[in-house]
Amino acid sequence: MLDADELCDAGVGNSDAAADACRTDCFPAGCGDAVTDAGEGCDDGGVLGGDGCSGSCQIQAGTAEIEPNDEWDVATAAGAEVHGSLAGPDDDCWSVAVAACGAVEVHELAPCGAALTLSLHAPDGAMLASGAPGDDGCAVLDPLHEPGARWVAAGTWSVCLSAVNKADVPDYTLALTTPDPLAIGAPTTGSDTDSDAIPDSCDGDLDGDGVDNELDNCPDVSNGPASPAPALGSTGYIRTWLSAGAFTGGATTAECRPSEEAFVGEDGTLAPALGDAAGDTTWTWALLSGDTYDYLGPYGSAAPSREAYSLVYLESATARTLTVAIGADDGLFAWWNGVQVLDVGSCQGVNADQFQAEVSVIAGWNTLLVKVRDWGGGWGVAARLLDAGVAVTDLVPSLSPDGAWVFDQTDRDGDGVGDACDDEP
């Protein structure tokens, strides 16, 4: 007989052991009564998941948590899918092995209850990334948005989760993966010398020249068989120079005007190549990452006043008239095909295109030589050619007068350092 406070009553048919029976307290069978009823994959008599049977009485095929696992250094080893529960102040931590330069990605799988926060800990325990609920309420730690979760060091990393406001979480499921950052299009973290989307800390070929760092006699500068041919950038600035300096002691008629002393020759017969003598020093190679050649890098140890030369060979497909445009700190002389076209004695910083001269460009190889004097402070040069004010980008630069110079692993002096990055090749 069904009384007012009963939901079912089968009399002698009531049972606490039979599936789907009315229980002896006259309530229907349900999840948490320790009997596996219809629609249930399991029933362990509890309302918390994380033990192989979820709070909704479904079998959890992933890895179950093993308490205590509330700190990064006692984390439960994770599989691809993990499940657990949180009660009050409890936190759960899961560990995963990550290959060098890998990534860690975590997604909470629906249905998602109380809001969870995630923290990623490096093998030494340092917290380097975090995750929070997304628009669907499920927590996520995404290496595309968290720099600390991509291009990571090899080792055992830990993901810890906590409920916001320490709410009870009867059941949760996480999917943990360790994707290849390059494969998922993750941004680089830190410097990337060859712009190949792999940070230098993870790149076995830093300069992208097709030669492994261990075998490359110049690993930071492209000089291997896969190196691109020299070319001007989209703004036309010359970024590949032969360079010689620093020279001191030359007499001048003004503080910032270059001296009349020809330390490297300067006339029309001057045609050096990489490694050739330049007075009492040698012609070396400067490969710029920007438009301005800052002489303070290679020559800053010399006291002002001081001078340096930069030279480049430029091939033109046609004969034409162009404008050499140079910014210099401080004064400068410039020669085009052995003829002096600029004489600047003023003191100033590098200002783009400040000093200009019209030049006759021949079809074939042309030579631009620049001498810059520094009276103190900054010291540098930026040069390009213009056609009616528009940057010329079709000239081909070279470091040898016949254009035969190529990026290669040449080491003329046999010191183990390739000519391309050797101060004294």
N, C-alpha and C positions, 0 to 999 in steps of 0.2 A: 504494500500500500504506500503510495507516494504522499509523504507528509509535506507540510508547508516549507520546512527547511531542507528538503531533499530535492536533488535534481534527477535522481533515478532510484529505483528500488526493484531489484529482481528477486527479492526474497532469498531463497536458498541458492539462487544463481549468482548472488553477489560474490565477487572474488577479487582478491588482491594479487593474484598470480596469473589469472587467465587474460589473454590478450583481448582487448576491446570490451571486457566485462564491466558492469557497474561495480564500483568498488564498495567495500564493506562500510565506508562512511557515507554511502549513498550519493557519491559524486561520480561523474563519468570518468572513464579512463582518459589519461592525458600525459603529455610530456612531463617527465620528472617523477613518475610513479614507479620507476624501476622495472616496468614491463614494456616490451617493445610492441606497440600497437600498430594498427594499419596506418600507413603513411609515415611511419617513423623508421629510420634506419638503425636506431639504437636508442636506449634509454638507461642511463646509469644511475637514475634517481636523483641527479643534481640538476641545478639550473645554470651552471657555469660551463663554458666550453674550455678548449685548451687541453682536453684530456682524451681526444679522439672522438668524443661525442659532443656535438654542439649544444648550445642552450635551447635550440629548437629540435633537438633529438634527431639530428642528421649526422651521418658518419663524416668525420673530418679526415681526409686522406693525407693531408700534409703533415709536417713535423709538429709535434705537440711540445709545448714548453715544459721545461724541467725546472721547478723551483729549487733553491733560490736563484733567480736570474734578474735581479733588480738593479745590477750595476754592469757597466761595460765589460769588466774583467771577469764576470761570472756568467756571461751570455750563453744562451743555449745555441748550439750549432744549428744553423738554419738550412732547410732545403729550399726548393724553389717556391714553395707555399708553406706558410706557417700559421698556426692558430693558437690562441690563448685567451685569457680573461684577466680582467683587472678588478680588484676589490679594494675600494677606499684608497689608501696611500700607495698601493702597489704600483711598481713600474716593471716593465718587461724588456729584456735586452736579447737581441739575436746576433750571432756572429756569422760572418761570411768571408771566405777566402777570396781575395782579389789579386789578379795578376798585375804586374808592374804596368803603370799607365792605363789602368782600366777605369771603370766607373761603377758607381753603386746607384741603383734605382729601386724605389720602394713604392708600392701602391697598396692601399687598403681596399679590399674587395667588398662589394656590396653583398648584403645590406649593411650599412654603416650606422651605428648608434651614436653614443656620446662622442663628442669631438675629441680627436686624438692629435697629439703633437709628436713629431719624430725628431731624433737627433742622431747624427752620424759621427762616430768616434774613430779616430785613426788608431793604428796598432799601439800607440803610446798613450791612448786615452783622450787625446785632445779632441774637442768637439769642433768639427770643421764645416758642418752643414746642418741644416734643419729643414723640417717639412711640416705642413699644416693642412687642414681640410681644404679641399678645392670647392668648386661651385656645387658639386654633388654631395658634399658633406663627408666625403671619404678622404682620408689623409694621403698625401703624396709627397715624396722627396724626389725631385726631378733633377738629374745632372745637367740638363740643358739650361737650367736657371740657377743652379747652385754650384758655383766654381769649386767649392771644396769637395764636391762629390764626383769630379771628373779628373782624368789624368792623375790618378792617385798613385801613391807608392804601393809596392807589393806588400802583402801581409794580411793579417786577420783584422778585418774591420767590424765594428759593432753598430747595430741600429737599435736604439732604445726608444720606447714609446711610453707615453704618459697620458692619462685622461685629463682634459681641462677641468679644473675645479675638483680634481680627484673623484670624479663621478664613477659609480660602479659600471663596469663594462662586462656584461655576462659573456660576451663572445666577440672575437674579432678574428679576421683572416688577413694576412699580408702576403703579397707576392714580392719576392726579392730577386732581382736579377743583377748581373754584373756585365753590362754591355760594353762593346768596344766604342769608346767616345767618337772615333772617326766615323764609324759606321752609322751612328745616330746623328751625326752632324753637330756634335758638341763644339762650342767655341773653344779656342785655345785659352790656356791659362798661363800668363807670363809671356816672355819674348818668343818670337817665331822668326828666326833669321831668314829662312827661305820662303816664308809665307805659304807653306804647304798645309796649313790648318793643324799641324802637329807641333805642340810647344817644344822649344829647344830641350827641355828637361827629359823629353820622351823621344826625341828624334835621333835615329841612328845615322842620319845624313843631314847634319845641321845646315849645310849650305845648299843642299838640293842638287849637287853636281853629279850624282850617280856613284859617288865613291863613299863607302862607309867611313865613319869618323876614325875608326881604328887604323884604316889604311890610307887616310887622306893626309897629305903633308901640309894641308892648309884647310882644316875642317870648318873654319868660320867664313871662308870666302870661296865662292863657287869657282873652281878651276879644274873640273873634271870633264869626262867625255859627254856628260849630259848638260853641261853649262850652256845657257842661252847665248847667242851671238851678241856682242856689244851693240847697244842701240841707245838713242836718245829717248828720254821720257816724253810723256804727253805734253809737258810744258816746254820742251826743247832744251832744258838745262843740261850742260855737260856734267856727267857724274863719274866719268872714267878719265883719269888724268895720269900722265907721267909727272913726277914731282921731284924736285931737288931743293935741298936747303938743310939747315938754315945758314945763310951767309951774313957775315958781319964785317964792319970795317970799311965799307964802301963810302967814298966821299959823295956828298950830295949838295945841291944848291938850295934846298929847302928841307925843312924838318921831315916832311912826309913824302917828298919826291924820291923815287928810286935813284940809286947811285948810277953813275956812268960806267962803273966797272962791270965788264962783261964776265961774270963768274963762270958761265957755261958756254960762252961763244956769242949767242944771240943773233948772228947774221944769217943770211940766206942759206948757208951751207950746213946749218945746225940740223941734224936729223938723227937724234939718239933713239935707242930702243931700251926696253926694260933691262936694267943691270949695267948699262954703259956708264962710263965715267962722267961725272958732272963736277968739274973742278976737283976739289979734294974729297968729294963724296960720290954717290951713284944715283942714277935715275931709278926711282922706285914707283910703285903703282899705288894710286889712291882710288878706292871705289867708294863713292859717297852714297849714303842712304837718304840724303836730302839735297837741296839745290845748292847749298853753300859749302865750299871746302873750308873748314876751320883749320887753319895752319897751327893753331895752338896745340892741337893733338900731337902731331908728329914733331913739331919744331919749337914748342913752347919753352923748352929748357934753355934756349938761347936768349940772352938778354937783349932788349931793344937798344938801339935800333937794329933791326934784322930784316933780311929779305929772303924770299923764296920764289922759285919758278914753278909754273905748271904748264904742261904742253900736251896737246892732243892732235892727232891726225884725223881729218874729217873728209870722207869721200862723198862727192856729189855726182849724181847721174848726169847733170847738165851744167853748162856754164851759165852764170847768172850774177846779178848784183844783189847783195844782201847787206844787212847791217849787223855788225858785231856789237852786242850790248853787254856791258860788264858792270857789276857792282863790286867795290873793293874797299877794304879797310887795311891800310890807308891808301897812299898813292900807288900808281901803277904805270908801267909801260906795257904795251901790247904790240905784237908783230903778227901780221897776216902774210903767210908765204914769204917770210923773211924781210918784209917791209914794215917799219914801225908805223902804226896807225893811231896810237893813243899815247899821250904823255900827260899824266895827272899828278900834280904835286900837292893836292889838298888833303886835309886830314878829315876823315869821316868814317862812319860805319858802313857795312855792306848794304847798299840800297839797290834793289833790283833795277837793272837797265839804266843806271844813272849816267854812265859814260858810253857814248855810241860813236861808231865810225863806219862809214860805207866801205865795203870791200868787194873786190872782184873775185868771184868764186870760179875756179876752173873745173871742167869736167874731169873727174879723177880725184886724186888725193891733194888736200890742202893742209896747211899747218897753222895752228894758232898757238902762240907762245905768250904767256903772261908773266910779268915780274911784279911782285907786290912788296912794298916796303911797309913795315910796322914801326911806328914811333912810340907805341905803348898802348896798353889796353887790348881791345879785340884785334883780330888779325885773320883775314879771310878773303875769299873771292867767289863770285857767282857769275857764270858766263853762259850766253846762248846767242843764237843768231835769229834775226827777225826779218820778215819779208813784209814791208809796208805795215809794220807794227804787229804782225802775227807771228807767233813762234814757229820756227822751222823745225820739223821733227824727222825729216826724211834723210838727213845726213847720217852716215855710218861712221862711228868713232873707232879708232884703233890706237894701239900703243906701239906700232911699228910703222915706219914711213911707207912701206909698200902694202900695208894692210894685212900682212901675213900672220900677225900675232893672233894667237888663239888662247882660250882658257885651257890650260893643261896642267899636268902635275910636274912641270919642269922645276928642277932644283939645281941651278947652275953651280952653286958653290958647295953642294953636297953636305949641307949642314942639317938636313932633315926637315927644313922648312921650305915649302914651295915658294917660288919666286913671287907669286901673287900676294903673299903676305909677309915677305921677308924684308926687313928694313935695309938689309945689305945683301941683295941677291947676287 
